[in-house]
Amino acid sequence: MKKKLAVNGKVVKKNGQCVWIRPKYTKKFTHELPAGKKIIRMGGAQIIDRFWSHLRGFMKFRQVKVGSAQTSVRTRSAQWDYWRRDQDLWVETGKRLKRLAKK
């Protein structure tokens, strides 16, 4: 899913004065999954560039073939680690296991 985000700033007139509107680099996008559930994610150049930097560091010393199942698993692991980078990963893992045990 690719969503577009306008990043250019511009000058507009408000009350007869020229006002600079700052460019927007990130935005929240709402995606509807096939099951009908809606998820909200951040999108934009800075968010993606920051994740790519994290992913490169995460995969730096792990040798895997492109397109393999192992690559997908490691990418998902890096994504989970990135989403919870400011939290205690042991506590978050425990919460995840509790949610899975309820199902």
Phi, psi and omega in degrees: 000122179242127179243144181266149180221121179285128183247356185274135175276163180207167178255128178232160178264127175231122181055037178081000179247147176278127183235135178275125175261122183294148177291152178251123183259339179226158181202151176274130177246141177255125178248139175255122180282161180303332180283353179100351180285142178255136176236148180245127180226153175277145178221160179135167186299316184293319180297314182293317179297322179294319179292319180299320177298317178296317182295319178299317178294323181291323184264003189306311185255015180252115182269112178222155179280146179293134177083000180280164178296326180296323177296317179298318180296317181291325177294316177298322179295317178295322179295315179297317179297321180293317181297328185248032186294337181261007185242167176284115185292331178293317179295316180296323177295318177299318178298318180297316180294323177297317179296320180291326180291331179292329183287000000 
